[in-house]
Amino acid sequence: MRAGFSAASDGGVVVRLKRREFEALELVSEILESVGQVGTDPGAARLDIDAYTDDEEASAEFRRLMRSEVEQGRAADRSAFAVSLEAAESGQVTLSAGEAEAWLLAVGEARLVLAARLGIKAEGWGEDESEIDPPMALLHYLSWVQGSLAEALLEQL
């Protein structure tokens, strides 16, 4: 059976990945734990919620009111991702729908942080294949993970 993600009969997602793929996914937690720890981190700015793009005062009020709830949700998703990733390393594992959603959110956040740190601000970032270095390769891989996982979840609709 090929590596990747497929819909499970119970509404979850079956995960079959190779050892190197798990090693790459372990970087997601490292990336997210490092957000904002060094100087002006563009990754932290990318994760900052701008709920009202045309009204800075309203956005600031939203962040003030919702920051704690958003941070708690992110922490829960990151924890669920890390725990289920560890369980998945022993071989094939089936994620519940909630765990699969946590994977989507954690991987998505890591992609945003990594893209910001790489200076990517617009579409078309993956079109120049001559510039593939390890961080860019990781960004491509995380894009594949997020897309494949979403497809597996959509198969159940």
C-alpha positions as CSV (number, residue, x, y, z in Angstrom):
1,M,0.0,0.0,0.0
2,R,1.3,3.5,-0.9
3,A,2.3,6.1,1.7
4,G,-0.1,8.9,2.4
5,F,-3.6,9.5,3.7
6,S,-6.9,7.8,3.0
7,A,-10.4,8.0,4.3
8,A,-11.3,5.5,7.1
9,S,-14.7,3.9,7.3
10,D,-15.3,5.5,10.7
11,G,-15.0,9.1,9.5
12,G,-11.3,9.4,10.4
13,V,-8.2,9.2,8.2
14,V,-5.7,6.4,7.8
15,V,-2.1,7.6,7.9
16,R,0.7,5.5,6.2
17,L,3.9,7.4,6.0
18,K,7.6,6.5,5.7
19,R,10.1,7.1,8.4
20,R,11.6,10.2,6.7
21,E,8.1,11.7,6.3
22,F,7.6,11.4,10.0
23,E,10.9,13.0,10.6
24,A,9.8,15.9,8.4
25,L,6.5,16.2,10.3
26,E,8.3,16.3,13.6
27,L,9.7,19.7,12.4
28,V,6.1,21.1,12.5
29,S,6.2,21.1,16.3
30,E,9.7,22.6,16.4
31,I,8.7,25.4,14.0
32,L,5.6,26.2,16.0
33,E,7.4,26.1,19.3
34,S,10.0,28.6,18.0
35,V,7.4,31.3,16.9
36,G,8.3,34.6,18.4
37,Q,11.3,33.5,20.3
38,V,13.9,35.4,18.3
39,G,13.7,39.2,17.7
40,T,11.1,40.2,15.1
41,D,9.9,36.8,13.8
42,P,7.9,37.2,10.6
43,G,6.3,33.9,11.4
44,A,4.7,35.4,14.5
45,A,3.4,38.3,12.5
46,R,1.9,35.9,10.0
47,L,0.0,34.1,12.7
48,D,-1.3,37.3,14.2
49,I,-5.0,37.5,13.5
50,D,-6.2,40.5,11.5
51,A,-10.0,40.0,11.7
52,Y,-10.8,43.4,10.2
53,T,-8.3,44.2,7.5
54,D,-9.8,47.6,6.8
55,D,-10.1,48.6,10.5
56,E,-7.0,48.4,12.6
57,E,-8.8,49.5,15.8
58,A,-11.4,46.8,15.4
59,S,-8.7,44.2,14.7
60,A,-6.8,45.3,17.8
61,E,-9.9,44.9,19.9
62,F,-10.6,41.5,18.4
63,R,-7.1,40.4,19.2
64,R,-7.5,41.7,22.8
65,L,-10.7,39.9,23.3
66,M,-9.9,36.7,21.5
67,R,-6.2,36.2,21.9
68,S,-6.5,33.8,24.9
69,E,-9.1,31.7,23.2
70,V,-7.2,31.5,20.0
71,E,-4.0,30.6,21.8
72,Q,-5.8,27.8,23.8
73,G,-7.2,26.4,20.6
74,R,-3.8,26.4,18.9
75,A,-2.2,24.8,21.9
76,A,-4.8,22.0,21.9
77,D,-4.4,21.4,18.2
78,R,-0.6,21.4,18.5
79,S,-0.8,18.9,21.4
80,A,-3.2,16.6,19.5
81,F,-1.0,16.8,16.5
82,A,2.2,15.9,18.5
83,V,0.5,13.0,20.4
84,S,-1.1,11.4,17.3
85,L,2.1,11.9,15.3
86,E,4.0,10.0,18.0
87,A,1.4,7.2,17.8
88,A,1.6,7.1,14.0
89,E,5.3,6.6,14.0
90,S,4.9,3.0,15.1
91,G,3.2,2.2,11.8
92,Q,-0.2,2.7,10.2
93,V,-2.6,4.7,12.4
94,T,-6.1,6.0,12.0
95,L,-6.7,9.5,13.1
96,S,-10.1,10.5,14.4
97,A,-11.8,13.3,12.5
98,G,-10.8,15.7,15.4
99,E,-7.1,14.5,15.2
100,A,-7.1,15.0,11.4
101,E,-8.4,18.5,11.9
102,A,-5.7,19.2,14.4
103,W,-3.1,18.0,11.9
104,L,-4.6,20.3,9.2
105,L,-4.4,23.3,11.5
106,A,-0.9,22.6,12.9
107,V,0.5,21.9,9.5
108,G,-1.2,25.0,8.1
109,E,0.2,27.1,10.8
110,A,3.7,25.7,10.2
111,R,3.4,26.4,6.5
112,L,2.4,30.0,7.2
113,V,5.4,30.5,9.6
114,L,7.8,28.8,7.3
115,A,6.6,30.8,4.3
116,A,6.9,34.1,6.2
117,R,10.4,33.2,7.3
118,L,11.3,32.5,3.7
119,G,9.9,35.8,2.6
120,I,7.0,34.3,0.6
121,K,4.2,36.8,0.3
122,A,2.3,35.9,-2.9
123,E,1.0,33.0,-4.9
124,G,3.4,31.4,-7.4
125,W,6.1,30.7,-4.8
126,G,6.6,27.1,-5.9
127,E,6.9,27.8,-9.6
128,D,10.7,28.3,-9.7
129,E,11.9,24.8,-9.1
130,S,15.6,25.9,-9.4
131,E,15.4,27.4,-5.9
132,I,14.6,24.2,-3.9
133,D,16.6,24.2,-0.7
134,P,15.8,22.2,2.5
135,P,13.3,24.8,4.0
136,M,11.6,25.2,0.6
137,A,11.4,21.4,0.2
138,L,9.8,21.2,3.7
139,L,7.3,23.8,2.6
140,H,6.4,21.8,-0.5
141,Y,6.1,18.6,1.6
142,L,3.8,20.3,4.2
143,S,1.7,21.6,1.3
144,W,1.3,18.0,0.0
145,V,0.5,16.7,3.5
146,Q,-2.2,19.4,4.0
147,G,-3.7,18.8,0.6
148,S,-3.7,15.0,0.9
149,L,-5.2,15.1,4.3
150,A,-7.9,17.4,3.2
151,E,-8.7,15.2,0.2
152,A,-9.0,12.2,2.5
153,L,-11.4,14.1,4.7
154,L,-13.4,15.3,1.7
155,E,-13.8,11.7,0.5
156,Q,-16.2,11.2,3.3
157,L,-18.6,14.0,2.4
